[in-house]
Amino acid sequence: MDTDEVTRSRCEAITAGAAAGIAGVGDPALGRKWAAGGALTPAQPGQQRLHFACGLMNEIDTSQDQDTARTWILCSNPRLGYDSSVKEIREDRFREAARRRL
Protein backbone atom coordinates (compact mmCIF):
# COMPACT_ATOMS: atom_id res chain seq x y z
CA MET A 1 0.00 0.00 0.00
CA ASP A 2 1.39 3.43 -0.83
CA THR A 3 1.23 6.31 1.63
CA ASP A 4 -1.82 7.91 -0.01
CA GLU A 5 -3.78 4.66 0.28
CA VAL A 6 -2.68 4.13 3.89
CA THR A 7 -3.62 7.68 4.83
CA ARG A 8 -7.00 7.46 3.11
CA SER A 9 -7.80 4.10 4.70
CA ARG A 10 -6.86 5.35 8.18
CA CYS A 11 -8.81 8.59 7.74
CA GLU A 12 -11.83 6.52 6.76
CA ALA A 13 -11.49 4.25 9.80
CA ILE A 14 -10.53 7.00 12.27
CA THR A 15 -10.68 10.78 12.07
CA ALA A 16 -8.34 12.82 9.89
CA GLY A 17 -7.26 14.55 13.10
CA ALA A 18 -6.22 11.23 14.64
CA ALA A 19 -4.30 10.35 11.46
CA ALA A 20 -2.52 13.70 11.72
CA GLY A 21 -1.84 12.97 15.39
CA ILE A 22 -0.33 9.59 14.57
CA ALA A 23 1.89 11.26 11.98
CA GLY A 24 2.99 13.75 14.63
CA VAL A 25 1.60 16.97 13.20
CA GLY A 26 -0.51 19.41 15.15
CA ASP A 27 -2.86 20.53 12.39
CA PRO A 28 -5.77 18.09 11.85
CA ALA A 29 -6.47 19.80 8.52
CA LEU A 30 -3.32 18.15 7.15
CA GLY A 31 -4.90 14.72 7.67
CA ARG A 32 -7.85 15.80 5.52
CA LYS A 33 -5.51 17.18 2.84
CA TRP A 34 -3.47 13.96 2.81
CA ALA A 35 -6.65 11.89 2.49
CA ALA A 36 -7.80 14.01 -0.45
CA GLY A 37 -4.75 12.88 -2.41
CA GLY A 38 -2.56 15.04 -4.57
CA ALA A 39 1.01 16.09 -4.00
CA LEU A 40 0.74 16.71 -0.25
CA THR A 41 1.90 13.73 1.84
CA PRO A 42 3.23 13.34 5.37
CA ALA A 43 6.97 13.64 5.96
CA GLN A 44 8.90 10.35 6.17
CA PRO A 45 8.59 9.88 9.96
CA GLY A 46 4.84 10.47 9.69
CA GLN A 47 4.59 7.99 6.84
CA GLN A 48 6.38 5.38 8.94
CA ARG A 49 4.00 5.97 11.86
CA LEU A 50 0.92 5.75 9.64
CA HIS A 51 2.13 2.51 8.01
CA PHE A 52 2.83 1.04 11.45
CA ALA A 53 -0.60 2.06 12.77
CA CYS A 54 -2.27 0.69 9.64
CA GLY A 55 -0.52 -2.65 10.08
CA LEU A 56 -1.55 -3.00 13.72
CA MET A 57 -5.11 -1.90 12.98
CA ASN A 58 -5.31 -4.44 10.14
CA GLU A 59 -4.12 -7.20 12.51
CA ILE A 60 -6.77 -6.25 15.07
CA ASP A 61 -9.42 -5.88 12.36
CA THR A 62 -8.60 -9.38 11.08
CA SER A 63 -8.65 -11.04 14.49
CA GLN A 64 -11.48 -8.93 15.97
CA ASP A 65 -13.29 -6.30 13.88
CA GLN A 66 -12.91 -2.73 12.62
CA ASP A 67 -14.72 -1.21 15.62
CA THR A 68 -12.28 -2.90 17.99
CA ALA A 69 -9.33 -1.66 15.92
CA ARG A 70 -10.74 1.88 15.96
CA THR A 71 -11.26 1.73 19.72
CA TRP A 72 -7.71 0.42 20.25
CA ILE A 73 -6.17 3.30 18.31
CA LEU A 74 -8.32 6.13 19.67
CA CYS A 75 -9.07 5.34 23.31
CA SER A 76 -6.89 5.34 26.39
CA ASN A 77 -5.60 1.86 27.02
CA PRO A 78 -4.82 0.40 30.44
CA ARG A 79 -2.13 -1.75 28.78
CA LEU A 80 -0.42 1.48 27.71
CA GLY A 81 -0.58 3.12 31.13
CA TYR A 82 -3.85 4.78 30.04
CA ASP A 83 -2.13 6.49 27.11
CA SER A 84 -3.75 6.18 23.72
CA SER A 85 -2.17 4.19 20.93
CA VAL A 86 -2.09 7.44 18.92
CA LYS A 87 0.23 8.92 21.55
CA GLU A 88 2.42 5.80 21.74
CA ILE A 89 2.88 5.70 17.97
CA ARG A 90 3.37 9.47 17.65
CA GLU A 91 6.17 9.21 20.23
CA ASP A 92 7.77 6.37 18.22
CA ARG A 93 7.13 3.82 20.98
CA PHE A 94 6.36 1.16 18.39
CA ARG A 95 7.37 -1.87 20.44
CA GLU A 96 5.20 -0.86 23.37
CA ALA A 97 2.21 -0.22 21.14
CA ALA A 98 2.65 -3.52 19.30
CA ARG A 99 3.21 -5.54 22.47
CA ARG A 100 0.17 -4.11 24.17
CA ARG A 101 -2.35 -4.43 21.41
CA LEU A 102 -5.44 -6.49 22.11
C-alpha positions as CSV (number, residue, x, y, z in Angstrom):
1,M,0.0,0.0,0.0
2,D,1.4,3.4,-0.8
3,T,1.2,6.3,1.6
4,D,-1.8,7.9,0.0
5,E,-3.8,4.7,0.3
6,V,-2.7,4.1,3.9
7,T,-3.6,7.7,4.8
8,R,-7.0,7.5,3.1
9,S,-7.8,4.1,4.7
10,R,-6.9,5.4,8.2
11,C,-8.8,8.6,7.7
12,E,-11.8,6.5,6.8
13,A,-11.5,4.2,9.8
14,I,-10.5,7.0,12.3
15,T,-10.7,10.8,12.1
16,A,-8.3,12.8,9.9
17,G,-7.3,14.5,13.1
18,A,-6.2,11.2,14.6
19,A,-4.3,10.3,11.5
20,A,-2.5,13.7,11.7
21,G,-1.8,13.0,15.4
22,I,-0.3,9.6,14.6
23,A,1.9,11.3,12.0
24,G,3.0,13.8,14.6
25,V,1.6,17.0,13.2
26,G,-0.5,19.4,15.2
27,D,-2.9,20.5,12.4
28,P,-5.8,18.1,11.9
29,A,-6.5,19.8,8.5
30,L,-3.3,18.2,7.2
31,G,-4.9,14.7,7.7
32,R,-7.9,15.8,5.5
33,K,-5.5,17.2,2.8
34,W,-3.5,14.0,2.8
35,A,-6.6,11.9,2.5
36,A,-7.8,14.0,-0.5
37,G,-4.7,12.9,-2.4
38,G,-2.6,15.0,-4.6
39,A,1.0,16.1,-4.0
40,L,0.7,16.7,-0.3
41,T,1.9,13.7,1.8
42,P,3.2,13.3,5.4
43,A,7.0,13.6,6.0
44,Q,8.9,10.4,6.2
45,P,8.6,9.9,10.0
46,G,4.8,10.5,9.7
47,Q,4.6,8.0,6.8
48,Q,6.4,5.4,8.9
49,R,4.0,6.0,11.9
50,L,0.9,5.7,9.6
51,H,2.1,2.5,8.0
52,F,2.8,1.0,11.5
53,A,-0.6,2.1,12.8
54,C,-2.3,0.7,9.6
55,G,-0.5,-2.7,10.1
56,L,-1.6,-3.0,13.7
57,M,-5.1,-1.9,13.0
58,N,-5.3,-4.4,10.1
59,E,-4.1,-7.2,12.5
60,I,-6.8,-6.2,15.1
61,D,-9.4,-5.9,12.4
62,T,-8.6,-9.4,11.1
63,S,-8.7,-11.0,14.5
64,Q,-11.5,-8.9,16.0
65,D,-13.3,-6.3,13.9
66,Q,-12.9,-2.7,12.6
67,D,-14.7,-1.2,15.6
68,T,-12.3,-2.9,18.0
69,A,-9.3,-1.7,15.9
70,R,-10.7,1.9,16.0
71,T,-11.3,1.7,19.7
72,W,-7.7,0.4,20.2
73,I,-6.2,3.3,18.3
74,L,-8.3,6.1,19.7
75,C,-9.1,5.3,23.3
76,S,-6.9,5.3,26.4
77,N,-5.6,1.9,27.0
78,P,-4.8,0.4,30.4
79,R,-2.1,-1.8,28.8
80,L,-0.4,1.5,27.7
81,G,-0.6,3.1,31.1
82,Y,-3.8,4.8,30.0
83,D,-2.1,6.5,27.1
84,S,-3.7,6.2,23.7
85,S,-2.2,4.2,20.9
86,V,-2.1,7.4,18.9
87,K,0.2,8.9,21.6
88,E,2.4,5.8,21.7
89,I,2.9,5.7,18.0
90,R,3.4,9.5,17.6
91,E,6.2,9.2,20.2
92,D,7.8,6.4,18.2
93,R,7.1,3.8,21.0
94,F,6.4,1.2,18.4
95,R,7.4,-1.9,20.4
96,E,5.2,-0.9,23.4
97,A,2.2,-0.2,21.1
98,A,2.6,-3.5,19.3
99,R,3.2,-5.5,22.5
100,R,0.2,-4.1,24.2
101,R,-2.4,-4.4,21.4
102,L,-5.4,-6.5,22.1
